[in-house]
């Protein structure tokens, strides 16, 4: 049997890979992400001094409309209980230390202290716009060197000190697919978001907070924690879709990005584009199980969302207890 020259075989393989990528409508490269960093940018949209990005989309009118969503007065926390035990997805456990207990000789006052490294895949938290940079620049062109040992000079969490009060939309992808949860590394694509809008009749609008449920906590309860290098989440092709809707804030029950990202050379392209290019804060590791159950019971996938971060000057984020009010 005759063999083709190695050079021809290599060329054929390259052509096959190129055709395969071209045939995949979701295929994205680092070059695509770099291009979107410019095309989807909100730098300068609200002035060169702006430090809160798409939070500007939550207007007074938007808040008034969101308040009218409250029908039952039911409040549901979207925060997962603090994880205090080490686990594959919790390398930095929340530390709760009692300093005064019922046995303390100083009397009947009880005190404790908390220690938490909240960034990561364990604790419910908010990413401020000072959380990340690209090519030396953060959102709106602020230099990354402005983040020092004293904290972030600009774009810190205190920009959100007045809290979040707006309409939230819960996008329940496992329910869409008839599953209890998505398996790790499952990507969510723009057509999934389109399908959810079609199924529920809910259109995502300017100033909304959008929560993506992957069922991460339901799977963890059923099967235990797992390697956090594999997480269900949004594929980067969803970001232009979100920009068209002018979402104010994004949230999910994990890290929002699918991991691995499916974009060679970019670990978390969704985070990169949202935080740095668009100026969109992210709520990570929210527990959406109870809210999803209440939303399904009512067949109502929108609700008033309230949330307020800690006002830590220069902070790159904050632990958070978002609340859904139906």
C-alpha positions as CSV (number, residue, x, y, z in Angstrom):
1,X,0.0,0.0,0.0
2,X,1.4,3.4,-1.1
3,X,1.8,6.0,1.6
4,X,1.3,9.7,1.1
5,X,4.3,12.0,1.9
6,X,4.3,13.3,5.4
7,X,4.0,16.9,4.2
8,X,0.8,16.0,2.2
9,X,-0.6,14.2,5.3
10,X,0.1,17.2,7.5
11,X,-1.5,19.5,5.0
12,X,-4.6,17.3,4.7
13,X,-5.0,17.3,8.5
14,X,-4.8,21.1,8.7
15,X,-7.5,21.4,6.0
16,X,-9.7,18.9,7.8
17,X,-9.3,20.8,11.1
18,X,-10.1,24.1,9.3
19,X,-13.2,22.6,7.7
20,X,-14.3,21.2,11.0
21,X,-13.9,24.6,12.7
22,X,-15.7,26.3,9.9
23,X,-18.6,23.9,10.1
24,X,-19.0,24.6,13.8
25,X,-21.1,27.8,14.2
26,X,-19.9,28.1,17.8
27,X,-16.2,27.8,17.1
28,X,-14.3,30.8,18.6
29,X,-10.6,31.6,18.8
30,X,-8.5,34.0,20.8
31,X,-8.6,36.3,17.8
32,X,-12.4,36.4,18.0
33,X,-12.2,37.2,21.7
34,X,-9.6,40.0,21.0
35,X,-11.9,41.4,18.3
36,X,-14.9,41.3,20.6
37,X,-12.9,43.2,23.2
38,X,-13.2,46.2,20.9
39,X,-16.6,45.5,19.2
40,X,-18.5,44.9,22.4
41,X,-16.7,47.6,24.4
42,X,-18.6,50.1,26.6
43,X,-15.5,52.2,27.2
44,X,-16.5,55.9,27.2
45,X,-20.2,55.1,26.8
46,X,-21.0,56.8,30.2
47,X,-17.9,59.1,30.2
48,X,-14.2,58.5,30.7
49,X,-14.6,58.7,34.5
50,X,-17.3,56.0,34.7
51,X,-16.5,53.2,37.2
52,X,-19.8,51.2,37.3
53,X,-20.3,50.2,33.7
54,X,-23.6,48.6,32.9
55,X,-25.0,49.3,36.4
56,X,-25.9,52.6,34.7
57,X,-28.6,50.7,32.8
58,X,-30.5,50.3,36.1
59,X,-32.3,53.6,36.0
60,X,-34.9,55.0,38.4
61,X,-37.6,54.0,36.0
62,X,-36.2,50.4,35.9
63,X,-36.3,50.2,39.7
64,X,-39.9,51.4,39.8
65,X,-40.9,48.8,37.2
66,X,-39.0,46.1,39.1
67,X,-40.8,47.0,42.4
68,X,-44.1,46.3,40.6
69,X,-43.0,42.7,40.0
70,X,-43.6,41.8,43.7
71,X,-47.0,40.0,43.9
72,X,-46.6,37.4,46.7
73,X,-44.0,39.1,48.9
74,X,-42.0,35.9,49.1
75,X,-38.3,36.4,49.6
76,X,-35.8,33.7,48.6
77,X,-32.1,33.9,49.2
78,X,-29.8,33.2,46.3
79,X,-26.7,32.7,48.5
80,X,-25.3,29.2,49.1
81,X,-24.5,28.4,52.8
82,X,-20.9,29.2,53.6
83,X,-18.7,26.1,52.8
84,X,-16.4,25.6,55.8
85,X,-14.9,22.2,54.8
86,X,-12.1,21.7,52.3
87,X,-13.3,20.1,49.0
88,X,-12.1,19.9,45.4
89,X,-14.2,23.0,44.6
90,X,-13.3,24.7,47.9
91,X,-9.6,25.1,48.4
92,X,-10.1,28.2,50.6
93,X,-12.9,27.2,53.1
94,X,-14.9,29.9,54.9
95,X,-13.6,30.2,58.4
96,X,-16.1,30.8,61.2
97,X,-14.4,31.3,64.6
98,X,-16.3,31.9,67.9
99,X,-14.5,34.4,70.1
100,X,-17.1,34.5,72.9
101,X,-19.4,31.5,73.7
102,X,-21.9,30.7,76.3
103,X,-19.1,29.3,78.4
104,X,-17.0,32.5,78.4
105,X,-16.6,34.0,81.9
106,X,-17.2,37.6,80.7
107,X,-20.9,37.2,80.6
108,X,-23.8,36.5,78.2
109,X,-22.7,38.3,75.0
110,X,-21.6,36.0,72.2
111,X,-19.2,37.0,69.4
112,X,-17.5,35.5,66.4
113,X,-15.3,36.4,63.4
114,X,-15.3,35.4,59.8
115,X,-12.4,34.9,57.4
116,X,-13.2,34.4,53.7
117,X,-11.3,34.5,50.4
118,X,-14.4,34.8,48.4
119,X,-13.1,34.8,44.8
120,X,-13.2,31.2,43.4
121,X,-15.8,28.5,42.9
122,X,-17.1,28.1,46.4
123,X,-18.6,31.2,48.0
124,X,-21.4,33.4,46.7
125,X,-19.8,36.7,45.7
126,X,-19.8,39.7,43.4
127,X,-16.9,40.5,41.1
128,X,-16.3,44.2,40.9
129,X,-14.9,45.8,37.7
130,X,-11.4,46.0,39.3
131,X,-11.3,42.2,39.3
132,X,-9.5,41.7,36.0
133,X,-7.4,43.4,33.2
134,X,-6.5,42.8,29.6
135,X,-3.3,44.1,28.1
136,X,-2.6,46.2,31.1
137,X,-6.0,47.9,31.1
138,X,-9.2,47.4,33.1
139,X,-12.7,48.6,32.2
140,X,-12.8,52.1,30.7
141,X,-9.1,52.1,30.2
142,X,-8.0,52.4,33.9
143,X,-4.5,50.9,34.3
144,X,-4.1,47.6,36.1
145,X,-1.2,49.1,38.0
146,X,-3.8,51.2,39.9
147,X,-4.6,48.0,41.8
148,X,-2.0,48.0,44.6
149,X,-1.5,46.5,48.0
150,X,-3.9,49.2,49.3
151,X,-6.6,48.0,46.9
152,X,-8.1,49.3,43.7
153,X,-7.8,53.0,43.1
154,X,-10.7,52.8,40.6
155,X,-13.5,50.4,39.8
156,X,-13.7,49.0,43.4
157,X,-16.7,47.4,45.0
158,X,-17.8,50.6,46.7
159,X,-19.1,51.8,43.3
160,X,-22.0,49.4,44.0
161,X,-22.5,50.6,47.6
162,X,-26.1,51.7,46.9
163,X,-27.0,48.2,46.0
164,X,-28.7,46.4,43.1
165,X,-32.5,46.8,42.8
166,X,-33.9,45.7,39.4
167,X,-35.7,43.0,37.5
168,X,-34.0,39.6,37.4
169,X,-34.5,36.9,34.8
170,X,-33.8,33.3,35.7
171,X,-32.7,31.2,32.8
172,X,-33.0,27.5,33.8
173,X,-31.1,25.5,31.2
174,X,-31.5,22.1,32.9
175,X,-35.3,22.6,33.0
176,X,-35.2,23.6,29.3
177,X,-33.5,20.4,28.5
178,X,-35.6,18.2,30.8
179,X,-32.6,17.5,33.1
180,X,-32.0,17.9,36.9
181,X,-28.7,19.5,36.2
182,X,-26.1,19.9,33.5
183,X,-23.0,17.7,33.5
184,X,-19.6,19.4,34.1
185,X,-18.1,21.1,31.0
186,X,-21.5,21.4,29.2
187,X,-21.5,24.6,27.1
188,X,-24.6,26.8,26.9
189,X,-25.0,28.5,23.5
190,X,-27.0,31.5,22.2
191,X,-29.7,29.2,20.8
192,X,-30.3,27.8,24.3
193,X,-30.9,31.4,25.5
194,X,-33.3,31.9,22.5
195,X,-35.1,28.7,23.3
196,X,-35.6,29.7,26.9
197,X,-37.1,33.1,25.9
198,X,-39.4,31.2,23.5
199,X,-40.4,28.7,26.1
200,X,-41.2,31.2,28.8
201,X,-42.3,34.2,26.8
202,X,-39.8,36.3,28.7
203,X,-37.6,38.7,26.8
204,X,-34.4,39.8,28.4
205,X,-34.2,43.6,28.4
206,X,-31.9,46.5,29.2
207,X,-31.1,46.8,32.8
208,X,-32.0,43.2,33.7
209,X,-29.9,41.0,35.9
210,X,-29.7,37.6,34.2
211,X,-29.1,34.4,36.2
212,X,-28.0,31.2,34.4
213,X,-28.9,28.1,36.3
214,X,-26.7,25.0,35.4
215,X,-27.9,23.0,38.4
216,X,-24.4,23.0,39.9
217,X,-25.6,22.8,43.5
218,X,-28.2,20.1,42.7
219,X,-25.4,18.0,41.1
220,X,-23.1,18.7,44.0
221,X,-25.8,17.6,46.5
222,X,-26.5,14.4,44.5
223,X,-22.9,13.4,43.6
224,X,-20.6,15.5,45.8
225,X,-18.0,18.1,44.8
226,X,-15.8,17.5,41.7
227,X,-12.8,18.9,39.9
228,X,-13.6,22.6,39.3
229,X,-11.6,22.5,36.0
230,X,-14.8,21.2,34.5
231,X,-17.9,23.4,34.9
232,X,-21.0,23.9,32.9
233,X,-21.6,27.5,31.8
234,X,-21.9,30.0,29.0
235,X,-19.9,29.6,25.8
236,X,-18.2,32.8,24.7
237,X,-20.5,33.1,21.7
238,X,-23.3,34.1,24.2
239,X,-21.6,37.4,25.0
240,X,-22.6,39.3,21.8
241,X,-26.1,38.0,22.5
242,X,-26.0,39.5,26.0
243,X,-24.6,42.8,24.7
244,X,-27.5,43.2,22.3
245,X,-29.9,42.9,25.3
246,X,-27.9,45.4,27.3
247,X,-27.9,43.3,30.5
248,X,-26.9,45.2,33.6
249,X,-25.3,42.3,35.6
250,X,-24.8,38.6,35.0
251,X,-25.0,35.8,37.6
252,X,-24.9,32.0,37.7
253,X,-24.6,29.1,40.1
254,X,-20.9,28.6,39.2
255,X,-18.4,30.8,37.5
256,X,-20.6,31.7,34.5
257,X,-18.0,30.5,31.9
258,X,-18.0,27.0,30.7
259,X,-14.8,25.3,31.7
260,X,-12.7,24.4,29.8
261,X,-13.6,27.5,27.8
262,X,-13.4,25.8,24.3
263,X,-11.3,28.9,23.3
264,X,-7.6,28.0,23.1
265,X,-5.4,30.4,25.0
266,X,-8.3,32.1,27.0
267,X,-9.3,30.6,30.3
268,X,-12.4,32.6,31.0
269,X,-13.4,34.6,27.9
270,X,-16.9,35.4,29.2
271,X,-15.5,36.9,32.4
272,X,-13.0,38.8,30.3
273,X,-15.5,40.3,27.9
274,X,-18.1,41.1,30.5
275,X,-16.0,42.7,33.2
276,X,-13.3,44.4,31.1
277,X,-14.9,45.3,27.8
278,X,-18.5,45.8,28.8
279,X,-18.2,46.8,32.4
280,X,-20.6,44.2,33.6
281,X,-20.3,42.9,37.1
282,X,-20.8,39.2,37.8
283,X,-22.4,37.4,40.7
284,X,-20.7,34.0,41.1
285,X,-21.7,30.8,42.9
286,X,-25.3,31.8,43.6
287,X,-27.6,29.1,44.8
288,X,-30.5,29.2,42.4
289,X,-32.2,25.9,43.5
290,X,-34.9,27.4,45.7
291,X,-35.6,30.3,43.4
292,X,-36.0,27.9,40.4
293,X,-38.5,25.8,42.4
294,X,-40.5,28.9,43.3
295,X,-40.4,30.3,39.8
296,X,-41.5,26.9,38.3
297,X,-44.4,26.7,40.8
298,X,-45.6,30.1,39.7
299,X,-44.5,29.8,36.0
300,X,-42.9,33.2,36.6
301,X,-39.2,33.5,35.6
302,X,-38.8,37.2,36.5
303,X,-38.6,38.7,40.0
304,X,-37.3,41.7,41.9
305,X,-33.7,41.3,42.8
306,X,-32.0,43.1,45.7
307,X,-28.4,42.7,46.7
308,X,-25.8,44.9,48.4
309,X,-22.0,44.2,48.7
310,X,-19.8,45.1,51.6
311,X,-18.4,48.7,51.2
312,X,-14.7,47.8,51.4
313,X,-12.7,50.7,49.9
314,X,-10.5,49.3,47.1
315,X,-12.1,45.9,47.2
316,X,-12.2,43.8,44.0
317,X,-15.4,42.1,45.0
318,X,-17.5,41.1,48.0
319,X,-19.3,38.2,49.6
320,X,-23.0,38.6,48.8
321,X,-26.5,37.5,49.7
322,X,-28.7,38.3,46.7
323,X,-32.5,38.0,47.4
324,X,-35.3,37.2,44.9
325,X,-38.7,38.7,45.8
326,X,-41.7,37.2,44.0
